Amino acid sequence: MLVRFDDTKGRPQFINAVYVKAIHPKGPTQCMIEISGRSTKLKVNMTAENAADLLNSAMPNSLEAILAAEDQNTTDQTAATAAAAG
């Protein structure tokens, strides 16, 4: 399930909760969300606790769904690498 976060400039960003690697608090009202496959972290105007609650509510109910998403991510990255190579 995709979760909407508005970055600190007010632009909407939609994130698949399964790909979030970490949430880093940045002061009392902001946090940085680290996402697998993305080179930069997403900075949002939300506490780390609120961001974690929102992401946790969007997580799949089963481990199989998480593993399937990870397998798809690996397949997508392999295909992109092959396409770029040639």
N, C-alpha and C positions, 0 to 999 in steps of 0.2 A: 504494500500500500504506500502511495506517495503522501508525503507530509509537506505542507506549505510552510516555509519560513520566509519572512521578509528580511532581506539583508539590511545593514545599517543605512543604506541609501534609499530604502523603501521598495527595492525591486523584489518581486516574488521569485523564490527559488523552490523547486519541488524536489524532494529528496526521498529516495527509497530507504526506509529505516534500517533495512538489513545491511546496507553498505556503510553505516556510520561506525567509525572506528573509535572515536573518542569525542568527548565534550570538555572543553577547557574553560573554566571561569575566567572572565576578564573584567574585574571590578564588580560592583554590586548589581549592575543591571544589564551586563552584556556577557556573551560567551562566544567561543570559537568552536565550530563543529567541523571535525576532521572526517572526511568522506573518502572511502576507498576508491581509487581510480581518478581522483581529482588532485591536482598539484597544489591548489591553494585551499586554505580553510575558509569556511563561511562564517563571517562575523554577524551576529544578530543581536538585536535589543531585547534580550530575554535572559533570565537567570539560567545557569546551567541546570538547576533542579527542574525548572519548568520545561526546558528543552528536553531533558531526559524523560520526564513524564509524558510529554507529547509523543516522543519517539517510541517509548515503551508501549503506548496504547496502540501504535500502528504496527507493531511487530506481529509476524505470523504466529499462530497458536501452536505450530508444530515444528519440530526440528527438521523434519523432511522438507518443509517449505523453505527453510533457511538454507539448507544444503543444496536444494535445487536452484535457488537464486545464485548461490556462490558458483555452482557448476556453469550456469548460464553466463555469469560474468567472465569466468575463465575462457569459455568458448568464444565469447564476443571479443575479448582481448586478443586471443590467438588469431581470430579471423582478421582483426584490424591490423595486426602485425604482419600477417601474410599479405594482405592487400597493399600495405605500405611498402613492403619489400619488393613487390613486384609484378 
